[in-house]
């Protein structure tokens, strides 16, 4: 179980049980997001549906969404997925403020086609859906 985020070390603290914990890099952890919602796809039967589970695949840059169809996993671009509040995200592809790329924070709210993301040491940041991915 992930207990906390260690900002100073840039790692998650994972409890292994019996008082044993481990510090793990973000690239070695895959967050499973419940209640991610589908929006804006060319497949109207998917729009508005909520996935049972979603994980971000860094290699394909797609969310793997489960529970949307009887056919199994559906792969969707980040701009077609709305993540719930408090989801931990990594900022990516921000051209106007590239120093924010790679920073991690959490979703505070959704406003239109943007997330409001809390980043440590920064004012709340508004970014388009594609610019914040579950980490």
C-alpha positions as CSV (number, residue, x, y, z in Angstrom):
1,X,0.0,0.0,0.0
2,X,1.3,3.5,-0.8
3,X,1.4,5.4,2.4
4,X,2.8,8.8,1.3
5,X,4.7,10.8,-1.3
6,X,8.2,11.9,-0.2
7,X,8.7,15.2,-2.0
8,X,12.4,15.5,-0.9
9,X,13.3,12.1,-2.3
10,X,10.9,12.1,-5.2
11,X,9.6,8.7,-4.2
12,X,6.5,6.9,-2.9
13,X,6.7,5.3,0.5
14,X,5.2,1.8,0.2
15,X,4.1,-0.2,3.2
16,X,5.0,-3.9,2.9
17,X,3.4,-4.9,6.2
18,X,4.7,-5.7,9.7
19,X,6.3,-2.2,9.9
20,X,8.4,-2.7,6.8
21,X,8.4,0.1,4.2
22,X,10.1,0.8,0.9
23,X,10.8,4.0,-1.1
24,X,9.9,3.5,-4.7
25,X,10.5,5.7,-7.8
26,X,7.4,6.8,-9.7
27,X,8.4,4.9,-12.9
28,X,8.2,1.7,-10.8
29,X,4.6,2.3,-9.7
30,X,1.4,2.1,-11.7
31,X,-1.5,4.0,-10.2
32,X,-4.9,2.3,-10.7
33,X,-7.6,5.0,-10.9
34,X,-11.2,4.3,-10.1
35,X,-14.0,6.3,-11.6
36,X,-12.2,7.9,-14.6
37,X,-14.8,9.2,-17.1
38,X,-14.6,9.1,-20.9
39,X,-15.2,12.3,-22.9
40,X,-14.9,13.5,-26.4
41,X,-14.2,10.3,-28.3
42,X,-15.4,9.5,-31.8
43,X,-17.3,6.6,-30.2
44,X,-20.5,8.0,-28.7
45,X,-21.3,4.8,-26.9
46,X,-18.2,5.3,-24.7
47,X,-18.7,9.0,-24.0
48,X,-19.9,9.6,-20.4
49,X,-19.1,6.1,-19.3
50,X,-17.0,5.6,-16.1
51,X,-14.3,3.0,-16.0
52,X,-14.0,0.4,-13.3
53,X,-10.2,0.9,-13.4
54,X,-7.8,3.0,-15.5
55,X,-4.0,2.9,-15.7
56,X,-1.7,5.1,-17.8
57,X,0.7,3.3,-20.1
58,X,3.8,5.5,-20.5
59,X,4.9,3.5,-23.6
60,X,1.8,4.1,-25.6
61,X,0.8,7.4,-23.9
62,X,-2.8,6.0,-23.5
63,X,-5.0,5.1,-20.6
64,X,-6.0,1.5,-20.4
65,X,-9.6,1.6,-19.3
66,X,-11.4,-1.5,-17.9
67,X,-15.1,-2.0,-17.5
68,X,-16.3,0.1,-20.4
69,X,-17.2,-2.6,-22.9
70,X,-17.7,-6.4,-22.8
71,X,-14.7,-6.6,-25.2
72,X,-12.1,-5.9,-22.6
73,X,-9.7,-3.0,-22.2
74,X,-10.1,0.2,-24.2
75,X,-7.0,2.4,-24.9
76,X,-7.8,6.2,-24.8
77,X,-5.7,9.3,-25.2
78,X,-5.4,11.5,-22.0
79,X,-7.5,14.2,-23.5
80,X,-10.4,11.7,-23.6
81,X,-10.3,10.9,-19.9
82,X,-11.3,12.9,-16.9
83,X,-9.6,11.8,-13.8
84,X,-11.3,12.2,-10.4
85,X,-10.3,14.7,-7.8
86,X,-7.2,13.8,-5.6
87,X,-5.7,11.7,-8.4
88,X,-1.9,12.0,-8.3
89,X,-0.7,13.3,-11.7
90,X,2.5,14.2,-13.5
91,X,2.6,17.4,-15.6
92,X,3.7,16.9,-19.2
93,X,3.9,18.8,-22.5
94,X,3.4,22.3,-21.1
95,X,5.0,24.6,-23.6
96,X,4.4,27.9,-21.9
97,X,6.1,26.8,-18.6
98,X,8.4,23.9,-19.5
99,X,9.9,24.0,-16.0
100,X,6.7,22.4,-14.7
101,X,7.0,19.3,-16.9
102,X,7.8,16.2,-14.8
103,X,6.5,17.8,-11.6
104,X,3.9,15.8,-9.7
105,X,0.8,17.0,-7.9
106,X,-2.8,16.2,-7.4
107,X,-6.0,17.2,-9.1
108,X,-8.0,19.7,-7.0
109,X,-10.8,20.2,-9.4
110,X,-12.0,20.1,-13.1
111,X,-13.0,23.3,-14.8
112,X,-14.3,22.9,-18.4
113,X,-11.5,21.2,-20.4
114,X,-8.9,21.7,-17.7
115,X,-7.7,20.2,-14.4
116,X,-6.8,22.5,-11.5
117,X,-3.7,20.8,-10.1
118,X,-2.0,21.4,-6.8
119,X,1.8,21.3,-7.1
120,X,4.0,21.7,-4.1
121,X,5.4,25.3,-3.8
122,X,3.2,26.6,-6.7
123,X,-0.1,28.3,-7.0
124,X,-2.9,26.0,-8.3
125,X,-2.2,25.3,-12.0
126,X,-4.8,25.0,-14.7
127,X,-3.8,22.5,-17.5
128,X,-5.6,20.8,-20.3
129,X,-6.5,17.1,-19.8
130,X,-3.6,15.9,-22.0
131,X,-1.0,17.8,-19.8
132,X,-1.6,15.9,-16.6
133,X,-1.4,12.1,-16.5
134,X,-1.9,9.7,-13.6
135,X,1.4,8.6,-12.2
